[in-house]
């Protein structure tokens, strides 16, 4: 059971795909995905939302 935790058994034979590079690749991919989703939401908000409607909704509450 103790042999399964040794460092020599977990080393990759391919030097390109070691643990550090795979972790960095995952962070880069997830960061790019998060930025893509944020850019999409920002584009939807700026292009599709009519900000003039906010004034019509809020203004009658304060006019008396």
N, CA, C and O atoms as a Maestro MAE file, in Angstrom:
{
 s_m_m2io_version
 :::
 2.0.0
}

f_m_ct {
 s_m_title
 :::
 protein
 m_atom[256] {
  # First column is atom index #
  i_m_mmod_type
  r_m_x_coord
  r_m_y_coord
  r_m_z_coord
  i_m_residue_number
  s_m_chain_name
  s_m_pdb_residue_name
  s_m_pdb_atom_name
  i_m_atomic_number
  :::
  1 25 0.818 -1.196 0.000 1 A "UNK " " N  " 7
  2 3 0.000 0.000 0.000 1 A "UNK " " CA " 6
  3 2 0.861 1.258 0.000 1 A "UNK " " C  " 6
  4 15 0.497 2.261 -0.614 1 A "UNK " " O  " 8
  5 25 1.991 1.209 0.681 2 A "UNK " " N  " 7
  6 3 2.857 2.380 0.746 2 A "UNK " " CA " 6
  7 2 3.534 2.661 -0.588 2 A "UNK " " C  " 6
  8 15 3.922 3.798 -0.859 2 A "UNK " " O  " 8
  9 25 3.679 1.636 -1.421 3 A "UNK " " N  " 7
  10 3 4.330 1.834 -2.716 3 A "UNK " " CA " 6
  11 2 3.507 2.706 -3.648 3 A "UNK " " C  " 6
  12 15 4.067 3.322 -4.555 3 A "UNK " " O  " 8
  13 25 2.197 2.781 -3.456 4 A "UNK " " N  " 7
  14 3 1.356 3.572 -4.358 4 A "UNK " " CA " 6
  15 2 1.548 5.072 -4.160 4 A "UNK " " C  " 6
  16 15 1.137 5.861 -5.011 4 A "UNK " " O  " 8
  17 25 2.159 5.475 -3.062 5 A "UNK " " N  " 7
  18 3 2.375 6.891 -2.796 5 A "UNK " " CA " 6
  19 2 3.795 7.343 -3.128 5 A "UNK " " C  " 6
  20 15 4.161 8.476 -2.817 5 A "UNK " " O  " 8
  21 25 4.584 6.503 -3.738 6 A "UNK " " N  " 7
  22 3 5.965 6.887 -4.031 6 A "UNK " " CA " 6
  23 2 6.010 7.812 -5.235 6 A "UNK " " C  " 6
  24 15 5.165 7.726 -6.126 6 A "UNK " " O  " 8
  25 25 6.988 8.685 -5.258 7 A "UNK " " N  " 7
  26 3 7.127 9.661 -6.341 7 A "UNK " " CA " 6
  27 2 7.602 9.011 -7.635 7 A "UNK " " C  " 6
  28 15 7.232 9.455 -8.722 7 A "UNK " " O  " 8
  29 25 8.410 7.975 -7.532 8 A "UNK " " N  " 7
  30 3 8.959 7.367 -8.744 8 A "UNK " " CA " 6
  31 2 7.883 6.668 -9.567 8 A "UNK " " C  " 6
  32 15 8.020 6.563 -10.786 8 A "UNK " " O  " 8
  33 25 6.844 6.201 -8.948 9 A "UNK " " N  " 7
  34 3 5.782 5.517 -9.675 9 A "UNK " " CA " 6
  35 2 4.815 6.449 -10.362 9 A "UNK " " C  " 6
  36 15 4.068 6.012 -11.237 9 A "UNK " " O  " 8
  37 25 4.799 7.711 -10.001 10 A "UNK " " N  " 7
  38 3 3.831 8.642 -10.578 10 A "UNK " " CA " 6
  39 2 4.431 9.555 -11.633 10 A "UNK " " C  " 6
  40 15 3.723 10.395 -12.187 10 A "UNK " " O  " 8
  41 25 5.710 9.412 -11.923 11 A "UNK " " N  " 7
  42 3 6.327 10.273 -12.921 11 A "UNK " " CA " 6
  43 2 5.856 9.876 -14.312 11 A "UNK " " C  " 6
  44 15 5.715 8.691 -14.612 11 A "UNK " " O  " 8
  45 25 5.617 10.861 -15.149 12 A "UNK " " N  " 7
  46 3 5.165 10.600 -16.505 12 A "UNK " " CA " 6
  47 2 6.355 10.279 -17.399 12 A "UNK " " C  " 6
  48 15 7.451 10.805 -17.208 12 A "UNK " " O  " 8
  49 25 6.125 9.412 -18.373 13 A "UNK " " N  " 7
  50 3 7.201 9.077 -19.296 13 A "UNK " " CA " 6
  51 2 7.381 10.163 -20.350 13 A "UNK " " C  " 6
  52 15 8.471 10.312 -20.900 13 A "UNK " " O  " 8
  53 25 6.332 10.920 -20.636 14 A "UNK " " N  " 7
  54 3 6.400 12.003 -21.616 14 A "UNK " " CA " 6
  55 2 6.701 13.308 -20.878 14 A "UNK " " C  " 6
  56 15 5.902 13.725 -20.040 14 A "UNK " " O  " 8
  57 25 7.822 13.961 -21.162 15 A "UNK " " N  " 7
  58 3 8.174 15.178 -20.412 15 A "UNK " " CA " 6
  59 2 7.280 16.367 -20.750 15 A "UNK " " C  " 6
  60 15 7.260 17.345 -20.004 15 A "UNK " " O  " 8
  61 25 6.538 16.305 -21.861 16 A "UNK " " N  " 7
  62 3 5.673 17.429 -22.221 16 A "UNK " " CA " 6
  63 2 4.432 17.489 -21.333 16 A "UNK " " C  " 6
  64 15 3.959 18.578 -21.008 16 A "UNK " " O  " 8
  65 25 3.911 16.353 -20.946 17 A "UNK " " N  " 7
  66 3 2.683 16.308 -20.155 17 A "UNK " " CA " 6
  67 2 2.980 15.955 -18.704 17 A "UNK " " C  " 6
  68 15 2.514 14.930 -18.209 17 A "UNK " " O  " 8
  69 25 3.743 16.785 -18.026 18 A "UNK " " N  " 7
  70 3 3.936 16.560 -16.602 18 A "UNK " " CA " 6
  71 2 2.818 17.265 -15.830 18 A "UNK " " C  " 6
  72 15 2.011 17.984 -16.419 18 A "UNK " " O  " 8
  73 25 2.775 17.060 -14.538 19 A "UNK " " N  " 7
  74 3 1.669 17.566 -13.721 19 A "UNK " " CA " 6
  75 2 1.580 19.085 -13.734 19 A "UNK " " C  " 6
  76 15 0.482 19.638 -13.790 19 A "UNK " " O  " 8
  77 25 2.705 19.756 -13.685 20 A "UNK " " N  " 7
  78 3 2.708 21.218 -13.641 20 A "UNK " " CA " 6
  79 2 2.172 21.813 -14.944 20 A "UNK " " C  " 6
  80 15 1.400 22.771 -14.920 20 A "UNK " " O  " 8
  81 25 2.580 21.249 -16.074 21 A "UNK " " N  " 7
  82 3 2.117 21.765 -17.362 21 A "UNK " " CA " 6
  83 2 0.636 21.474 -17.581 21 A "UNK " " C  " 6
  84 15 -0.085 22.304 -18.135 21 A "UNK " " O  " 8
  85 25 0.181 20.306 -17.151 22 A "UNK " " N  " 7
  86 3 -1.242 20.000 -17.283 22 A "UNK " " CA " 6
  87 2 -2.090 20.905 -16.396 22 A "UNK " " C  " 6
  88 15 -3.177 21.324 -16.794 22 A "UNK " " O  " 8
  89 25 -1.597 21.207 -15.201 23 A "UNK " " N  " 7
  90 3 -2.320 22.118 -14.321 23 A "UNK " " CA " 6
  91 2 -2.381 23.511 -14.935 23 A "UNK " " C  " 6
  92 15 -3.433 24.151 -14.915 23 A "UNK " " O  " 8
  93 25 -1.271 23.982 -15.476 24 A "UNK " " N  " 7
  94 3 -1.237 25.292 -16.120 24 A "UNK " " CA " 6
  95 2 -2.167 25.323 -17.333 24 A "UNK " " C  " 6
  96 15 -2.862 26.314 -17.555 24 A "UNK " " O  " 8
  97 25 -2.182 24.257 -18.109 25 A "UNK " " N  " 7
  98 3 -3.075 24.177 -19.261 25 A "UNK " " CA " 6
  99 2 -4.537 24.241 -18.818 25 A "UNK " " C  " 6
  100 15 -5.347 24.912 -19.458 25 A "UNK " " O  " 8
  101 25 -4.877 23.556 -17.743 26 A "UNK " " N  " 7
  102 3 -6.242 23.602 -17.223 26 A "UNK " " CA " 6
  103 2 -6.624 24.983 -16.732 26 A "UNK " " C  " 6
  104 15 -7.752 25.428 -16.945 26 A "UNK " " O  " 8
  105 25 -5.700 25.665 -16.078 27 A "UNK " " N  " 7
  106 3 -5.969 27.022 -15.598 27 A "UNK " " CA " 6
  107 2 -6.168 27.977 -16.769 27 A "UNK " " C  " 6
  108 15 -7.053 28.832 -16.730 27 A "UNK " " O  " 8
  109 25 -5.353 27.834 -17.806 28 A "UNK " " N  " 7
  110 3 -5.474 28.702 -18.981 28 A "UNK " " CA " 6
  111 2 -6.794 28.451 -19.697 28 A "UNK " " C  " 6
  112 15 -7.472 29.401 -20.090 28 A "UNK " " O  " 8
  113 25 -7.166 27.194 -19.872 29 A "UNK " " N  " 7
  114 3 -8.418 26.877 -20.562 29 A "UNK " " CA " 6
  115 2 -9.618 27.358 -19.759 29 A "UNK " " C  " 6
  116 15 -10.547 27.932 -20.327 29 A "UNK " " O  " 8
  117 25 -9.616 27.136 -18.458 30 A "UNK " " N  " 7
  118 3 -10.751 27.584 -17.647 30 A "UNK " " CA " 6
  119 2 -10.815 29.107 -17.579 30 A "UNK " " C  " 6
  120 15 -11.907 29.676 -17.556 30 A "UNK " " O  " 8
  121 25 -9.675 29.768 -17.546 31 A "UNK " " N  " 7
  122 3 -9.666 31.232 -17.565 31 A "UNK " " CA " 6
  123 2 -10.186 31.789 -18.874 31 A "UNK " " C  " 6
  124 15 -10.929 32.771 -18.890 31 A "UNK " " O  " 8
  125 25 -9.791 31.156 -19.981 32 A "UNK " " N  " 7
  126 3 -10.293 31.593 -21.287 32 A "UNK " " CA " 6
  127 2 -11.798 31.379 -21.393 32 A "UNK " " C  " 6
  128 15 -12.504 32.213 -21.960 32 A "UNK " " O  " 8
  129 25 -12.287 30.282 -20.857 33 A "UNK " " N  " 7
  130 3 -13.727 30.027 -20.872 33 A "UNK " " CA " 6
  131 2 -14.471 31.063 -20.035 33 A "UNK " " C  " 6
  132 15 -15.512 31.568 -20.456 33 A "UNK " " O  " 8
  133 25 -13.948 31.380 -18.859 34 A "UNK " " N  " 7
  134 3 -14.595 32.376 -18.001 34 A "UNK " " CA " 6
  135 2 -14.605 33.750 -18.663 34 A "UNK " " C  " 6
  136 15 -15.603 34.466 -18.585 34 A "UNK " " O  " 8
  137 25 -13.509 34.125 -19.313 35 A "UNK " " N  " 7
  138 3 -13.470 35.411 -20.015 35 A "UNK " " CA " 6
  139 2 -14.428 35.430 -21.199 35 A "UNK " " C  " 6
  140 15 -15.027 36.466 -21.488 35 A "UNK " " O  " 8
  141 25 -14.582 34.308 -21.884 36 A "UNK " " N  " 7
  142 3 -15.521 34.227 -23.000 36 A "UNK " " CA " 6
  143 2 -16.951 34.394 -22.520 36 A "UNK " " C  " 6
  144 15 -17.733 35.112 -23.143 36 A "UNK " " O  " 8
  145 25 -17.302 33.744 -21.425 37 A "UNK " " N  " 7
  146 3 -18.653 33.876 -20.869 37 A "UNK " " CA " 6
  147 2 -18.893 35.306 -20.404 37 A "UNK " " C  " 6
  148 15 -19.968 35.856 -20.643 37 A "UNK " " O  " 8
  149 25 -17.914 35.918 -19.744 38 A "UNK " " N  " 7
  150 3 -18.065 37.298 -19.283 38 A "UNK " " CA " 6
  151 2 -18.206 38.259 -20.459 38 A "UNK " " C  " 6
  152 15 -19.002 39.196 -20.400 38 A "UNK " " O  " 8
  153 25 -17.442 38.035 -21.525 39 A "UNK " " N  " 7
  154 3 -17.557 38.893 -22.707 39 A "UNK " " CA " 6
  155 2 -18.910 38.722 -23.377 39 A "UNK " " C  " 6
  156 15 -19.490 39.698 -23.853 39 A "UNK " " O  " 8
  157 25 -19.420 37.505 -23.423 40 A "UNK " " N  " 7
  158 3 -20.737 37.263 -24.005 40 A "UNK " " CA " 6
  159 2 -21.828 37.963 -23.198 40 A "UNK " " C  " 6
  160 15 -22.715 38.596 -23.771 40 A "UNK " " O  " 8
  161 25 -21.768 37.853 -21.882 41 A "UNK " " N  " 7
  162 3 -22.771 38.516 -21.041 41 A "UNK " " CA " 6
  163 2 -22.676 40.032 -21.164 41 A "UNK " " C  " 6
  164 15 -23.701 40.714 -21.195 41 A "UNK " " O  " 8
  165 25 -21.471 40.563 -21.234 42 A "UNK " " N  " 7
  166 3 -21.308 42.008 -21.407 42 A "UNK " " CA " 6
  167 2 -21.855 42.459 -22.753 42 A "UNK " " C  " 6
  168 15 -22.462 43.526 -22.849 42 A "UNK " " O  " 8
  169 25 -21.646 41.660 -23.795 43 A "UNK " " N  " 7
  170 3 -22.171 42.007 -25.115 43 A "UNK " " CA " 6
  171 2 -23.692 41.972 -25.125 43 A "UNK " " C  " 6
  172 15 -24.326 42.845 -25.717 43 A "UNK " " O  " 8
  173 25 -24.281 40.981 -24.482 44 A "UNK " " N  " 7
  174 3 -25.743 40.898 -24.421 44 A "UNK " " CA " 6
  175 2 -26.307 42.089 -23.664 44 A "UNK " " C  " 6
  176 15 -27.299 42.681 -24.089 44 A "UNK " " O  " 8
  177 25 -25.688 42.442 -22.549 45 A "UNK " " N  " 7
  178 3 -26.190 43.560 -21.748 45 A "UNK " " CA " 6
  179 2 -26.069 44.873 -22.511 45 A "UNK " " C  " 6
  180 15 -27.000 45.678 -22.505 45 A "UNK " " O  " 8
  181 25 -24.945 45.097 -23.162 46 A "UNK " " N  " 7
  182 3 -24.759 46.384 -23.837 46 A "UNK " " CA " 6
  183 2 -25.519 46.483 -25.149 46 A "UNK " " C  " 6
  184 15 -25.912 47.582 -25.541 46 A "UNK " " O  " 8
  185 25 -25.740 45.371 -25.839 47 A "UNK " " N  " 7
  186 3 -26.383 45.431 -27.149 47 A "UNK " " CA " 6
  187 2 -27.893 45.194 -27.105 47 A "UNK " " C  " 6
  188 15 -28.616 45.714 -27.955 47 A "UNK " " O  " 8
  189 25 -28.376 44.432 -26.149 48 A "UNK " " N  " 7
  190 3 -29.776 44.033 -26.155 48 A "UNK " " CA " 6
  191 2 -30.638 44.765 -25.129 48 A "UNK " " C  " 6
  192 15 -31.857 44.825 -25.290 48 A "UNK " " O  " 8
  193 25 -30.040 45.318 -24.089 49 A "UNK " " N  " 7
  194 3 -30.815 45.964 -23.030 49 A "UNK " " CA " 6
  195 2 -31.060 47.417 -23.405 49 A "UNK " " C  " 6
  196 15 -30.131 48.135 -23.774 49 A "UNK " " O  " 8
  197 25 -32.306 47.845 -23.310 50 A "UNK " " N  " 7
  198 3 -32.673 49.237 -23.558 50 A "UNK " " CA " 6
  199 2 -32.608 49.972 -22.221 50 A "UNK " " C  " 6
  200 15 -33.494 49.826 -21.379 50 A "UNK " " O  " 8
  201 25 -31.556 50.757 -22.037 51 A "UNK " " N  " 7
  202 3 -31.350 51.420 -20.755 51 A "UNK " " CA " 6
  203 2 -32.343 52.558 -20.532 51 A "UNK " " C  " 6
  204 15 -32.503 53.013 -19.399 51 A "UNK " " O  " 8
  205 25 -33.005 53.023 -21.571 52 A "UNK " " N  " 7
  206 3 -34.039 54.035 -21.412 52 A "UNK " " CA " 6
  207 2 -35.244 53.523 -20.651 52 A "UNK " " C  " 6
  208 15 -35.981 54.311 -20.057 52 A "UNK " " O  " 8
  209 25 -35.459 52.219 -20.658 53 A "UNK " " N  " 7
  210 3 -36.583 51.650 -19.912 53 A "UNK " " CA " 6
  211 2 -36.371 51.743 -18.406 53 A "UNK " " C  " 6
  212 15 -37.339 51.809 -17.648 53 A "UNK " " O  " 8
  213 25 -35.119 51.749 -17.967 54 A "UNK " " N  " 7
  214 3 -34.858 51.865 -16.537 54 A "UNK " " CA " 6
  215 2 -35.373 53.196 -15.996 54 A "UNK " " C  " 6
  216 15 -35.891 53.254 -14.881 54 A "UNK " " O  " 8
  217 25 -35.237 54.244 -16.767 55 A "UNK " " N  " 7
  218 3 -35.714 55.556 -16.338 55 A "UNK " " CA " 6
  219 2 -37.232 55.542 -16.230 55 A "UNK " " C  " 6
  220 15 -37.782 56.104 -15.283 55 A "UNK " " O  " 8
  221 25 -37.912 54.923 -17.165 56 A "UNK " " N  " 7
  222 3 -39.370 54.868 -17.125 56 A "UNK " " CA " 6
  223 2 -39.880 54.009 -15.982 56 A "UNK " " C  " 6
  224 15 -40.972 54.253 -15.467 56 A "UNK " " O  " 8
  225 25 -39.123 53.025 -15.582 57 A "UNK " " N  " 7
  226 3 -39.544 52.164 -14.474 57 A "UNK " " CA " 6
  227 2 -39.301 52.855 -13.138 57 A "UNK " " C  " 6
  228 15 -40.155 52.789 -12.254 57 A "UNK " " O  " 8
  229 25 -38.167 53.512 -12.971 58 A "UNK " " N  " 7
  230 3 -37.783 54.096 -11.682 58 A "UNK " " CA " 6
  231 2 -38.423 55.460 -11.459 58 A "UNK " " C  " 6
  232 15 -38.820 55.767 -10.335 58 A "UNK " " O  " 8
  233 25 -38.536 56.282 -12.489 59 A "UNK " " N  " 7
  234 3 -38.989 57.661 -12.322 59 A "UNK " " CA " 6
  235 2 -40.392 57.778 -11.720 59 A "UNK " " C  " 6
  236 15 -40.570 58.636 -10.856 59 A "UNK " " O  " 8
  237 25 -41.393 56.997 -12.098 60 A "UNK " " N  " 7
  238 3 -42.717 57.177 -11.491 60 A "UNK " " CA " 6
  239 2 -42.752 56.930 -9.981 60 A "UNK " " C  " 6
  240 15 -43.658 57.420 -9.306 60 A "UNK " " O  " 8
  241 25 -41.806 56.197 -9.449 61 A "UNK " " N  " 7
  242 3 -41.790 55.951 -8.015 61 A "UNK " " CA " 6
  243 2 -41.430 57.212 -7.239 61 A "UNK " " C  " 6
  244 15 -41.843 57.363 -6.089 61 A "UNK " " O  " 8
  245 25 -40.675 58.111 -7.839 62 A "UNK " " N  " 7
  246 3 -40.197 59.286 -7.131 62 A "UNK " " CA " 6
  247 2 -40.918 60.566 -7.532 62 A "UNK " " C  " 6
  248 15 -40.608 61.632 -6.998 62 A "UNK " " O  " 8
  249 25 -41.871 60.491 -8.461 63 A "UNK " " N  " 7
  250 3 -42.588 61.684 -8.910 63 A "UNK " " CA " 6
  251 2 -43.926 61.738 -8.192 63 A "UNK " " C  " 6
  252 15 -44.767 60.854 -8.357 63 A "UNK " " O  " 8
  253 25 -44.117 62.774 -7.399 64 A "UNK " " N  " 7
  254 3 -45.406 63.020 -6.722 64 A "UNK " " CA " 6
  255 2 -45.592 64.490 -6.500 64 A "UNK " " C  " 6
  256 15 -46.610 64.907 -5.946 64 A "UNK " " O  " 8
  :::
 }
 m_bond[255] {
  # First column is bond index #
  i_m_from
  i_m_to
  i_m_order
  :::
  1 1 2 1
  2 2 3 1
  3 3 4 2
  4 3 5 1
  5 5 6 1
  6 6 7 1
  7 7 8 2
  8 7 9 1
  9 9 10 1
  10 10 11 1
  11 11 12 2
  12 11 13 1
  13 13 14 1
  14 14 15 1
  15 15 16 2
  16 15 17 1
  17 17 18 1
  18 18 19 1
  19 19 20 2
  20 19 21 1
  21 21 22 1
  22 22 23 1
  23 23 24 2
  24 23 25 1
  25 25 26 1
  26 26 27 1
  27 27 28 2
  28 27 29 1
  29 29 30 1
  30 30 31 1
  31 31 32 2
  32 31 33 1
  33 33 34 1
  34 34 35 1
  35 35 36 2
  36 35 37 1
  37 37 38 1
  38 38 39 1
  39 39 40 2
  40 39 41 1
  41 41 42 1
  42 42 43 1
  43 43 44 2
  44 43 45 1
  45 45 46 1
  46 46 47 1
  47 47 48 2
  48 47 49 1
  49 49 50 1
  50 50 51 1
  51 51 52 2
  52 51 53 1
  53 53 54 1
  54 54 55 1
  55 55 56 2
  56 55 57 1
  57 57 58 1
  58 58 59 1
  59 59 60 2
  60 59 61 1
  61 61 62 1
  62 62 63 1
  63 63 64 2
  64 63 65 1
  65 65 66 1
  66 66 67 1
  67 67 68 2
  68 67 69 1
  69 69 70 1
  70 70 71 1
  71 71 72 2
  72 71 73 1
  73 73 74 1
  74 74 75 1
  75 75 76 2
  76 75 77 1
  77 77 78 1
  78 78 79 1
  79 79 80 2
  80 79 81 1
  81 81 82 1
  82 82 83 1
  83 83 84 2
  84 83 85 1
  85 85 86 1
  86 86 87 1
  87 87 88 2
  88 87 89 1
  89 89 90 1
  90 90 91 1
  91 91 92 2
  92 91 93 1
  93 93 94 1
  94 94 95 1
  95 95 96 2
  96 95 97 1
  97 97 98 1
  98 98 99 1
  99 99 100 2
  100 99 101 1
  101 101 102 1
  102 102 103 1
  103 103 104 2
  104 103 105 1
  105 105 106 1
  106 106 107 1
  107 107 108 2
  108 107 109 1
  109 109 110 1
  110 110 111 1
  111 111 112 2
  112 111 113 1
  113 113 114 1
  114 114 115 1
  115 115 116 2
  116 115 117 1
  117 117 118 1
  118 118 119 1
  119 119 120 2
  120 119 121 1
  121 121 122 1
  122 122 123 1
  123 123 124 2
  124 123 125 1
  125 125 126 1
  126 126 127 1
  127 127 128 2
  128 127 129 1
  129 129 130 1
  130 130 131 1
  131 131 132 2
  132 131 133 1
  133 133 134 1
  134 134 135 1
  135 135 136 2
  136 135 137 1
  137 137 138 1
  138 138 139 1
  139 139 140 2
  140 139 141 1
  141 141 142 1
  142 142 143 1
  143 143 144 2
  144 143 145 1
  145 145 146 1
  146 146 147 1
  147 147 148 2
  148 147 149 1
  149 149 150 1
  150 150 151 1
  151 151 152 2
  152 151 153 1
  153 153 154 1
  154 154 155 1
  155 155 156 2
  156 155 157 1
  157 157 158 1
  158 158 159 1
  159 159 160 2
  160 159 161 1
  161 161 162 1
  162 162 163 1
  163 163 164 2
  164 163 165 1
  165 165 166 1
  166 166 167 1
  167 167 168 2
  168 167 169 1
  169 169 170 1
  170 170 171 1
  171 171 172 2
  172 171 173 1
  173 173 174 1
  174 174 175 1
  175 175 176 2
  176 175 177 1
  177 177 178 1
  178 178 179 1
  179 179 180 2
  180 179 181 1
  181 181 182 1
  182 182 183 1
  183 183 184 2
  184 183 185 1
  185 185 186 1
  186 186 187 1
  187 187 188 2
  188 187 189 1
  189 189 190 1
  190 190 191 1
  191 191 192 2
  192 191 193 1
  193 193 194 1
  194 194 195 1
  195 195 196 2
  196 195 197 1
  197 197 198 1
  198 198 199 1
  199 199 200 2
  200 199 201 1
  201 201 202 1
  202 202 203 1
  203 203 204 2
  204 203 205 1
  205 205 206 1
  206 206 207 1
  207 207 208 2
  208 207 209 1
  209 209 210 1
  210 210 211 1
  211 211 212 2
  212 211 213 1
  213 213 214 1
  214 214 215 1
  215 215 216 2
  216 215 217 1
  217 217 218 1
  218 218 219 1
  219 219 220 2
  220 219 221 1
  221 221 222 1
  222 222 223 1
  223 223 224 2
  224 223 225 1
  225 225 226 1
  226 226 227 1
  227 227 228 2
  228 227 229 1
  229 229 230 1
  230 230 231 1
  231 231 232 2
  232 231 233 1
  233 233 234 1
  234 234 235 1
  235 235 236 2
  236 235 237 1
  237 237 238 1
  238 238 239 1
  239 239 240 2
  240 239 241 1
  241 241 242 1
  242 242 243 1
  243 243 244 2
  244 243 245 1
  245 245 246 1
  246 246 247 1
  247 247 248 2
  248 247 249 1
  249 249 250 1
  250 250 251 1
  251 251 252 2
  252 251 253 1
  253 253 254 1
  254 254 255 1
  255 255 256 2
  :::
 }
}
